[in-house]
Amino acid sequence: MFKGSFVALVTPMTSSGEVDWDALERLVQWHLDSGTHGIVPVGTTGESATLTPLEHKRVIPVSYTHLRAHETDSYLVCRLLL
């Protein structure tokens, strides 16, 4: 099913405590360039509890869109906050 290296992706934040969306895309790209096989956004790195429900829900599609835009075989593993 899954194989390779997976990383619990941190959610980059600005100095004012908001999600840094540009930095998030750069971080996903860095993992793609580094050969990471899968990313787990808003997983176990701790900031998930500090995000608003809207931010939490947005981090996942932003990560997914970036992965798909680069035609990668990398996996996106996530837990949806419903």
N, CA, C and O atoms as a GROMACS GRO file, in nm:
protein
  328
    1MET      N    1   0.083  -0.118   0.000
    1MET     CA    2   0.000   0.000   0.000
    1MET      C    3   0.087   0.125   0.000
    1MET      O    4   0.103   0.188  -0.104
    2PHE      N    5   0.145   0.162   0.114
    2PHE     CA    6   0.234   0.276   0.121
    2PHE      C    7   0.377   0.224   0.128
    2PHE      O    8   0.403   0.118   0.184
    3LYS      N    9   0.469   0.299   0.070
    3LYS     CA   10   0.610   0.263   0.081
    3LYS      C   11   0.692   0.390   0.083
    3LYS      O   12   0.649   0.494   0.034
    4GLY      N   13   0.810   0.383   0.141
    4GLY     CA   14   0.902   0.495   0.140
    4GLY      C   15   0.899   0.578   0.266
    4GLY      O   16   0.854   0.534   0.372
    5SER      N   17   0.948   0.700   0.252
    5SER     CA   18   0.965   0.793   0.364
    5SER      C   19   0.848   0.892   0.370
    5SER      O   20   0.819   0.961   0.272
    6PHE      N   21   0.783   0.898   0.486
    6PHE     CA   22   0.672   0.992   0.507
    6PHE      C   23   0.712   1.090   0.616
    6PHE      O   24   0.782   1.054   0.710
    7VAL      N   25   0.667   1.214   0.603
    7VAL     CA   26   0.701   1.316   0.702
    7VAL      C   27   0.574   1.381   0.754
    7VAL      O   28   0.482   1.412   0.678
    8ALA      N   29   0.571   1.401   0.886
    8ALA     CA   30   0.464   1.481   0.947
    8ALA      C   31   0.501   1.626   0.920
    8ALA      O   32   0.592   1.680   0.983
    9LEU      N   33   0.431   1.687   0.828
    9LEU     CA   34   0.464   1.821   0.779
    9LEU      C   35   0.428   1.926   0.884
    9LEU      O   36   0.317   1.928   0.935
   10VAL      N   37   0.523   2.013   0.914
   10VAL     CA   38   0.491   2.127   1.000
   10VAL      C   39   0.410   2.228   0.920
   10VAL      O   40   0.421   2.232   0.797
   11THR      N   41   0.331   2.307   0.986
   11THR     CA   42   0.257   2.414   0.920
   11THR      C   43   0.330   2.544   0.950
   11THR      O   44   0.328   2.591   1.064
   12PRO      N   45   0.394   2.605   0.850
   12PRO     CA   46   0.468   2.729   0.874
   12PRO      C   47   0.372   2.843   0.913
   12PRO      O   48   0.264   2.857   0.856
   13MET      N   49   0.415   2.922   1.009
   13MET     CA   50   0.333   3.032   1.057
   13MET      C   51   0.408   3.164   1.042
   13MET      O   52   0.532   3.167   1.045
   14THR      N   53   0.332   3.271   1.025
   14THR     CA   54   0.392   3.405   1.023
   14THR      C   55   0.418   3.450   1.166
   14THR      O   56   0.377   3.383   1.261
   15SER      N   57   0.486   3.562   1.181
   15SER     CA   58   0.513   3.613   1.316
   15SER      C   59   0.385   3.656   1.387
   15SER      O   60   0.383   3.668   1.510
   16SER      N   61   0.278   3.679   1.311
   16SER     CA   62   0.150   3.716   1.373
   16SER      C   63   0.064   3.594   1.404
   16SER      O   64  -0.049   3.608   1.451
   17GLY      N   65   0.117   3.474   1.378
   17GLY     CA   66   0.045   3.353   1.416
   17GLY      C   67  -0.050   3.297   1.312
   17GLY      O   68  -0.128   3.207   1.341
   18GLU      N   69  -0.044   3.351   1.190
   18GLU     CA   70  -0.130   3.299   1.082
   18GLU      C   71  -0.051   3.201   0.997
   18GLU      O   72   0.072   3.203   0.997
   19VAL      N   73  -0.121   3.115   0.925
   19VAL     CA   74  -0.055   3.021   0.837
   19VAL      C   75   0.017   3.098   0.726
   19VAL      O   76  -0.041   3.187   0.664
   20ASP      N   77   0.142   3.063   0.701
   20ASP     CA   78   0.220   3.121   0.593
   20ASP      C   79   0.202   3.031   0.471
   20ASP      O   80   0.276   2.934   0.453
   21TRP      N   81   0.104   3.063   0.387
   21TRP     CA   82   0.066   2.976   0.275
   21TRP      C   83   0.178   2.962   0.173
   21TRP      O   84   0.199   2.853   0.120
   22ASP      N   85   0.251   3.068   0.145
   22ASP     CA   86   0.363   3.059   0.051
   22ASP      C   87   0.471   2.967   0.104
   22ASP      O   88   0.527   2.886   0.030
   23ALA      N   89   0.502   2.980   0.232
   23ALA     CA   90   0.603   2.894   0.294
   23ALA      C   91   0.558   2.748   0.296
   23ALA      O   92   0.640   2.658   0.282
   24LEU      N   93   0.428   2.725   0.312
   24LEU     CA   94   0.376   2.589   0.308
   24LEU      C   95   0.402   2.526   0.172
   24LEU      O   96   0.447   2.411   0.164
   25GLU      N   97   0.374   2.600   0.065
   25GLU     CA   98   0.399   2.547  -0.069
   25GLU      C   99   0.548   2.522  -0.092
   25GLU      O  100   0.585   2.423  -0.154
   26ARG      N  101   0.632   2.613  -0.043
   26ARG     CA  102   0.777   2.592  -0.057
   26ARG      C  103   0.823   2.469   0.020
   26ARG      O  104   0.910   2.396  -0.027
   27LEU      N  105   0.765   2.446   0.137
   27LEU     CA  106   0.801   2.331   0.218
   27LEU      C  107   0.759   2.200   0.150
   27LEU      O  108   0.835   2.103   0.148
   28VAL      N  109   0.639   2.198   0.095
   28VAL     CA  110   0.595   2.079   0.020
   28VAL      C  111   0.689   2.055  -0.097
   28VAL      O  112   0.728   1.941  -0.123
   29GLN      N  113   0.725   2.162  -0.168
   29GLN     CA  114   0.817   2.148  -0.282
   29GLN      C  115   0.952   2.095  -0.238
   29GLN      O  116   1.011   2.009  -0.304
   30TRP      N  117   1.002   2.145  -0.126
   30TRP     CA  118   1.131   2.098  -0.075
   30TRP      C  119   1.126   1.948  -0.049
   30TRP      O  120   1.221   1.876  -0.081
   31HIS      N  121   1.016   1.900   0.009
   31HIS     CA  122   1.004   1.757   0.034
   31HIS      C  123   0.997   1.678  -0.096
   31HIS      O  124   1.055   1.570  -0.106
   32LEU      N  125   0.926   1.731  -0.195
   32LEU     CA  126   0.921   1.664  -0.326
   32LEU      C  127   1.061   1.655  -0.386
   32LEU      O  128   1.103   1.550  -0.434
   33ASP      N  129   1.132   1.767  -0.383
   33ASP     CA  130   1.267   1.771  -0.440
   33ASP      C  131   1.363   1.680  -0.365
   33ASP      O  132   1.460   1.630  -0.422
   34SER      N  133   1.337   1.658  -0.237
   34SER     CA  134   1.424   1.575  -0.153
   34SER      C  135   1.391   1.427  -0.160
   34SER      O  136   1.460   1.345  -0.099
   35GLY      N  137   1.284   1.392  -0.232
   35GLY     CA  138   1.250   1.251  -0.248
   35GLY      C  139   1.156   1.195  -0.143
   35GLY      O  140   1.141   1.074  -0.133
   36THR      N  141   1.093   1.279  -0.066
   36THR     CA  142   0.995   1.232   0.031
   36THR      C  143   0.880   1.165  -0.043
   36THR      O  144   0.829   1.219  -0.141
   37HIS      N  145   0.839   1.048   0.004
   37HIS     CA  146   0.735   0.972  -0.064
   37HIS      C  147   0.594   1.012  -0.022
   37HIS      O  148   0.498   0.985  -0.094
   38GLY      N  149   0.580   1.075   0.092
   38GLY     CA  150   0.448   1.113   0.139
   38GLY      C  151   0.456   1.220   0.245
   38GLY      O  152   0.552   1.226   0.322
   39ILE      N  153   0.353   1.303   0.250
   39ILE     CA  154   0.346   1.406   0.354
   39ILE      C  155   0.217   1.389   0.432
   39ILE      O  156   0.115   1.343   0.379
   40VAL      N  157   0.224   1.427   0.557
   40VAL     CA  158   0.108   1.419   0.647
   40VAL      C  159   0.086   1.560   0.702
   40VAL      O  160   0.142   1.595   0.806
   41PRO      N  161   0.004   1.642   0.633
   41PRO     CA  162  -0.021   1.777   0.684
   41PRO      C  163  -0.113   1.774   0.805
   41PRO      O  164  -0.194   1.682   0.820
   42VAL      N  165  -0.101   1.874   0.890
   42VAL     CA  166  -0.178   1.886   1.015
   42VAL      C  167  -0.189   1.751   1.086
   42VAL      O  168  -0.297   1.707   1.127
   43GLY      N  169  -0.075   1.688   1.099
   43GLY     CA  170  -0.071   1.554   1.160
   43GLY      C  171  -0.031   1.558   1.305
   43GLY      O  172  -0.113   1.588   1.392
   44THR      N  173   0.095   1.529   1.333
   44THR     CA  174   0.139   1.510   1.471
   44THR      C  175   0.244   1.609   1.517
   44THR      O  176   0.312   1.585   1.617
   45THR      N  177   0.260   1.719   1.446
   45THR     CA  178   0.366   1.813   1.484
   45THR      C  179   0.321   1.917   1.585
   45THR      O  180   0.402   2.000   1.628
   46GLY      N  181   0.195   1.916   1.625
   46GLY     CA  182   0.150   1.999   1.735
   46GLY      C  183   0.071   2.122   1.699
   46GLY      O  184  -0.017   2.163   1.775
   47GLU      N  185   0.100   2.184   1.583
   47GLU     CA  186   0.030   2.308   1.553
   47GLU      C  187  -0.116   2.287   1.513
   47GLU      O  188  -0.193   2.382   1.509
   48SER      N  189  -0.152   2.164   1.486
   48SER     CA  190  -0.290   2.135   1.448
   48SER      C  191  -0.389   2.189   1.551
   48SER      O  192  -0.497   2.237   1.516
   49ALA      N  193  -0.353   2.180   1.677
   49ALA     CA  194  -0.443   2.227   1.783
   49ALA      C  195  -0.455   2.379   1.788
   49ALA      O  196  -0.549   2.431   1.848
   50THR      N  197  -0.361   2.450   1.726
   50THR     CA  198  -0.366   2.596   1.729
   50THR      C  199  -0.428   2.657   1.604
   50THR      O  200  -0.450   2.778   1.598
   51LEU      N  201  -0.456   2.574   1.504
   51LEU     CA  202  -0.518   2.625   1.381
   51LEU      C  203  -0.668   2.637   1.399
   51LEU      O  204  -0.730   2.560   1.472
   52THR      N  205  -0.725   2.733   1.332
   52THR     CA  206  -0.871   2.742   1.330
   52THR      C  207  -0.923   2.626   1.244
   52THR      O  208  -0.848   2.573   1.163
   53PRO      N  209  -1.049   2.587   1.260
   53PRO     CA  210  -1.102   2.481   1.173
   53PRO      C  211  -1.088   2.515   1.024
   53PRO      O  212  -1.061   2.426   0.943
   54LEU      N  213  -1.106   2.642   0.987
   54LEU     CA  214  -1.092   2.682   0.848
   54LEU      C  215  -0.948   2.666   0.798
   54LEU      O  216  -0.925   2.616   0.688
   55GLU      N  217  -0.851   2.708   0.880
   55GLU     CA  218  -0.710   2.692   0.843
   55GLU      C  219  -0.677   2.544   0.829
   55GLU      O  220  -0.610   2.503   0.734
   56HIS      N  221  -0.723   2.466   0.925
   56HIS     CA  222  -0.697   2.321   0.924
   56HIS      C  223  -0.748   2.261   0.793
   56HIS      O  224  -0.676   2.186   0.727
   57LYS      N  225  -0.869   2.294   0.756
   57LYS     CA  226  -0.927   2.240   0.634
   57LYS      C  227  -0.856   2.291   0.509
   57LYS      O  228  -0.854   2.222   0.407
   58ARG      N  229  -0.799   2.409   0.515
   58ARG     CA  230  -0.733   2.466   0.396
   58ARG      C  231  -0.592   2.411   0.376
   58ARG      O  232  -0.547   2.398   0.262
   59VAL      N  233  -0.521   2.378   0.484
   59VAL     CA  234  -0.385   2.326   0.472
   59VAL      C  235  -0.384   2.199   0.386
   59VAL      O  236  -0.293   2.179   0.306
   60ILE      N  237  -0.484   2.115   0.402
   60ILE     CA  238  -0.487   1.988   0.329
   60ILE      C  239  -0.501   2.011   0.178
   60ILE      O  240  -0.419   1.958   0.103
   61PRO      N  241  -0.601   2.087   0.130
   61PRO     CA  242  -0.610   2.106  -0.015
   61PRO      C  243  -0.493   2.185  -0.075
   61PRO      O  244  -0.455   2.161  -0.190
   62VAL      N  245  -0.437   2.279  -0.001
   62VAL     CA  246  -0.320   2.352  -0.052
   62VAL      C  247  -0.205   2.255  -0.073
   62VAL      O  248  -0.137   2.260  -0.176
   63SER      N  249  -0.183   2.166   0.023
   63SER     CA  250  -0.077   2.065   0.009
   63SER      C  251  -0.107   1.971  -0.107
   63SER      O  252  -0.019   1.942  -0.188
   64TYR      N  253  -0.230   1.926  -0.115
   64TYR     CA  254  -0.269   1.832  -0.221
   64TYR      C  255  -0.254   1.897  -0.358
   64TYR      O  256  -0.201   1.835  -0.450
   65THR      N  257  -0.302   2.019  -0.373
   65THR     CA  258  -0.294   2.088  -0.501
   65THR      C  259  -0.150   2.102  -0.546
   65THR      O  260  -0.119   2.084  -0.664
   66HIS      N  261  -0.061   2.134  -0.452
   66HIS     CA  262   0.080   2.149  -0.487
   66HIS      C  263   0.139   2.015  -0.531
   66HIS      O  264   0.214   2.010  -0.628
   67LEU      N  265   0.106   1.907  -0.462
   67LEU     CA  266   0.155   1.775  -0.501
   67LEU      C  267   0.107   1.740  -0.642
   67LEU      O  268   0.186   1.698  -0.726
   68ARG      N  269  -0.021   1.758  -0.668
   68ARG     CA  270  -0.077   1.720  -0.798
   68ARG      C  271  -0.024   1.808  -0.910
   68ARG      O  272  -0.007   1.760  -1.022
   69ALA      N  273   0.002   1.934  -0.883
   69ALA     CA  274   0.052   2.026  -0.986
   69ALA      C  275   0.188   1.983  -1.038
   69ALA      O  276   0.227   2.020  -1.148
   70HIS      N  277   0.260   1.905  -0.959
   70HIS     CA  278   0.394   1.863  -0.998
   70HIS      C  279   0.397   1.717  -1.043
   70HIS      O  280   0.504   1.656  -1.053
   71GLU      N  281   0.280   1.661  -1.071
   71GLU     CA  282   0.268   1.526  -1.124
   71GLU      C  283   0.358   1.428  -1.052
   71GLU      O  284   0.433   1.353  -1.114
   72THR      N  285   0.349   1.429  -0.922
   72THR     CA  286   0.431   1.343  -0.840
   72THR      C  287   0.355   1.217  -0.802
   72THR      O  288   0.232   1.214  -0.805
   73ASP      N  289   0.428   1.115  -0.767
   73ASP     CA  290   0.367   0.993  -0.715
   73ASP      C  291   0.362   0.994  -0.563
   73ASP      O  292   0.326   0.894  -0.501
   74SER      N  293   0.400   1.106  -0.503
   74SER     CA  294   0.399   1.116  -0.357
   74SER      C  295   0.257   1.108  -0.304
   74SER      O  296   0.161   1.148  -0.370
   75TYR      N  297   0.246   1.055  -0.184
   75TYR     CA  298   0.117   1.040  -0.118
   75TYR      C  299   0.088   1.159  -0.028
   75TYR      O  300   0.180   1.223   0.024
   76LEU      N  301  -0.039   1.188  -0.012
   76LEU     CA  302  -0.086   1.283   0.088
   76LEU      C  303  -0.171   1.204   0.185
   76LEU      O  304  -0.272   1.144   0.146
   77VAL      N  305  -0.131   1.202   0.310
   77VAL     CA  306  -0.206   1.130   0.413
   77VAL      C  307  -0.260   1.233   0.509
   77VAL      O  308  -0.184   1.316   0.560
   78CYS      N  309  -0.390   1.228   0.535
   78CYS     CA  310  -0.445   1.330   0.624
   78CYS      C  311  -0.566   1.278   0.700
   78CYS      O  312  -0.629   1.178   0.663
   79ARG      N  313  -0.595   1.348   0.806
   79ARG     CA  314  -0.715   1.326   0.885
   79ARG      C  315  -0.798   1.451   0.868
   79ARG      O  316  -0.754   1.560   0.905
   80LEU      N  317  -0.916   1.436   0.813
   80LEU     CA  318  -1.000   1.554   0.791
   80LEU      C  319  -1.070   1.595   0.920
   80LEU      O  320  -1.121   1.510   0.994
   81LEU      N  321  -1.073   1.722   0.946
   81LEU     CA  322  -1.145   1.777   1.058
   81LEU      C  323  -1.283   1.815   1.009
   81LEU      O  324  -1.298   1.912   0.935
   82LEU      N  325  -1.383   1.739   1.048
   82LEU     CA  326  -1.519   1.764   0.998
   82LEU      C  327  -1.603   1.834   1.101
   82LEU      O  328  -1.720   1.863   1.075
   0.00000   0.00000   0.00000
